[in-house]
Amino acid sequence: MAGFREIDKALFPIKNIPTVVHLFKNQLENSTEPNLALLSIVVGAIENSLTCRSNISFQISEPVEPSSLPILELQAVEEMYSKFHNIIKGAVDLKNYAKPFATRDLVKKVSDVIWNSLTRSYYKDRAHLQSLYSYLNGSKLDCFGVAFAVVAGCQVLGFSDVHLALSEDHAWVVFGEYSNQTAEVTWHGKGNEDKRGQEIGRGVSARSWLYVNNKPVICTRHMEVAALVSAINPSLNATHDAFEVGLLQQELLWLLYDLGHLKKYPMALGNLGDLEEIAPKDGRVQCISLFNEAIQSARSYYNNQHVYPYTYQGGYFYRHKMYKEAFESWANASDVIRLYNYSRDDEEIYKEFLEIANELIPHIMKVESSGFSSNSILKKPECFANLLRFYDGICQWEEGSATPVLHIGWAKPLVNTISKFDSDVRAQVNIICADSDEDKHSKETNGNFFNNNNYEKENTAGAKFEEKDQSTSNVHPSIEALTAACSEKL
Ligand SMILES: CC1(C)CN=C(N2CCN(c3ncnc4sc(CC(F)F)cc34)CC2)S1
């Protein structure tokens, strides 16, 4: 695997963001494949020098240029690249692995080389541990960083069939002549025995959100560049970002967007949307359309089995006080999770729903019930309908799962929220029956329980609602009990 070519070397020493973008453009547009190790070292070096107080070795001099980046010398990068190259080539005797396609043994061997060269114990969730710069200068990598390093290592060895597979909270690799082989190469979560070398489970874990019902993002080389750019972390500390690092990430994501490499990568589109919300670039689409593109991408390529596109969008609406829209996004997120079984590996998404249900929605209820405007969301039946759909999805997520989701801590905010809607508003919500069926996945074809798009009559709020008929629904018993309880109470 050759290192930089002459046209890349000519860009050094790197002093500003446009030059980094130019380097990535060269790597992404030329005929051979982009060099993952080199690009990860470059952005990792810049990120670390601007976010970590101790400017680790690469002889960083104070920026002399008016531009915003410390000067990055070619020699420093080449030394790091050849160090990575020598670690991998030195440890893997290619005579034992016939080409052209990788084998499980080869992938496991590369994973072992990375794994065994890491610092014995360190705080794994720390920021800035995702790049090869961190690996080569601090022998530390986070969960994603290990998976990325394995793919970069296989690229150095010439196995172009080994690619990164990404769920919303885990990473693994695919390989083989038909790219249909899978292997764990890193750990996940706290205190879980790693499953490195094993193929991705078809057992109970396959129904957990962690493996997105076998609809992960399967990266091309170019999408692996998008993953390393997405993994750039501009945070300086808990409250501040290093402005230049965020700008670099935003410019690189736009380059990848324009080249079409974000089309099948919903989270990268969401990341770009978040950056655009903070610092909108002239002549670019609104950030809300990026969140919509992420949702369309998940619906088109991943059978709508991803949650984050809806929480990116819901978070945006919430921050902009567009509460009716936020409820719809969160209800759509809940329609995704309802088809999964909750497992102990799903903590991250559990925390996401917990925060929405027990922090964000109660906050909205508080600020909305202070005023008495006729335009209040507390007067809108579709808001009530979407909240019920949101809660019902979480209840169904729990159904059939070995691990419970709900506990008493969920009930108080839940009842408090529902009881904020008057009976005349609640009465306008039509709960549509869906066929009751044990298997979760057959439900995704039966449509929603709360079909809040199925209205017949105009009502005062301008939306159209059917009068509630007497049909009982088979939503989760706890939701039905709650709505009944509210009716009795009022
Ligand atoms: C709506 C949110 C709470 C805001 N940020 C979210 N992110 C979700 C995770 N993020 C990601 N962004 C791009 N690619 C990946 S791959 C991956 C799994 C990891 F194990 F490899 C995570 C992730 C970025 C940040 S979801």
PDBQT file of the ligand as one rigid body, heavy atoms in Angstrom, charges set to zero:
ROOT
HETATM    1  C1  LIG A 501     -29.444  12.188  17.607  1.00  0.00    +0.000 C 
HETATM    2  C2  LIG A 501     -28.165  11.815  18.327  1.00  0.00    +0.000 C 
HETATM    3  C3  LIG A 501     -28.428  11.610  19.815  1.00  0.00    +0.000 C 
HETATM    4  C4  LIG A 501     -27.111  12.887  18.134  1.00  0.00    +0.000 C 
HETATM    5  N1  LIG A 501     -25.864  12.261  17.832  1.00  0.00    +0.000 NA
HETATM    6  C5  LIG A 501     -25.871  11.015  17.527  1.00  0.00    +0.000 C 
HETATM    7  N2  LIG A 501     -24.826  10.283  17.157  1.00  0.00    +0.000 N 
HETATM    8  C6  LIG A 501     -24.966   8.856  16.970  1.00  0.00    +0.000 C 
HETATM    9  C7  LIG A 501     -23.681   8.182  16.759  1.00  0.00    +0.000 C 
HETATM   10  N3  LIG A 501     -22.845   8.868  15.797  1.00  0.00    +0.000 N 
HETATM   11  C8  LIG A 501     -22.256   8.270  14.726  1.00  0.00    +0.000 A 
HETATM   12  N4  LIG A 501     -22.050   9.065  13.662  1.00  0.00    +0.000 NA
HETATM   13  C9  LIG A 501     -21.515   8.534  12.533  1.00  0.00    +0.000 A 
HETATM   14  N5  LIG A 501     -21.172   7.248  12.420  1.00  0.00    +0.000 NA
HETATM   15  C10 LIG A 501     -21.348   6.451  13.483  1.00  0.00    +0.000 A 
HETATM   16  S1  LIG A 501     -20.986   4.768  13.627  1.00  0.00    +0.000 SA
HETATM   17  C11 LIG A 501     -21.505   4.665  15.232  1.00  0.00    +0.000 A 
HETATM   18  C12 LIG A 501     -21.431   3.425  16.009  1.00  0.00    +0.000 C 
HETATM   19  C13 LIG A 501     -19.995   3.248  16.476  1.00  0.00    +0.000 C 
HETATM   20  F1  LIG A 501     -19.891   2.164  17.267  1.00  0.00    +0.000 F 
HETATM   21  F2  LIG A 501     -19.237   3.002  15.404  1.00  0.00    +0.000 F 
HETATM   22  C14 LIG A 501     -21.937   5.878  15.672  1.00  0.00    +0.000 A 
HETATM   23  C15 LIG A 501     -21.889   6.898  14.681  1.00  0.00    +0.000 A 
HETATM   24  C16 LIG A 501     -22.808  10.308  15.858  1.00  0.00    +0.000 C 
HETATM   25  C17 LIG A 501     -23.557  10.918  16.926  1.00  0.00    +0.000 C 
HETATM   26  S2  LIG A 501     -27.458  10.367  17.651  1.00  0.00    +0.000 SA
ENDROOT
TORSDOF 0
